[in-house]
Amino acid sequence: MIRIGYAAGAYDLFHVGHLNILKHAKSACDYLIAGVVSDELLISRKKVTPVIPLAERMEIVGNIRYVDQVVAEDLSSKMEMWERLRFTTFFKGDDWRGTPQGLALEQQFAEVGVEVVYFPYTMSTSSTALRRALASLEAGATVAEHAVARG
């Protein structure tokens, strides 16, 4: 049986942690589908507006050699995405392991024969940290611009 993997993520501010997840996922399946979470879902779920628009994030992820197919994750539940794609393995970061959401997902997927595989996140880099650094740089630039204007 062909193992079809699904690795969903925002993939905003693409970094080595994203690459590691896709690389590890591909090594554990025959065909890897990367789901790029839509702007609307990111805003509603995480209250985060992506820096990179969905079409561009999909273009980036779709050109990673480990990814066989890229789709927009635009449905509100992972089960709905499974109904659309029929993957056999679902990849998730280990921050979900043992959480109420993770346990519920494992139970739902077990009922349809989908294995949930957790991967460790790359702790040294995250989109959240990159977002903070950008905000800090922007704040510093604004302060410098005001200082020059007052000159």
Secondary structure, 3 states (H helix, E strand, C coil): CCCEEEEEECCCCCCHHHHHHHHHHHHCCCEEEEEEECHHHHHHHHCCCCCCCHHHHHHHHHCCCCCCEEEEECCCCHHHHHHHHCCCEEEEEHHHCCCHHHHHHHHHHHHCCCEEEEECCCCCCCHHHHHHHHHHHHHHHHHHHHHHHHC
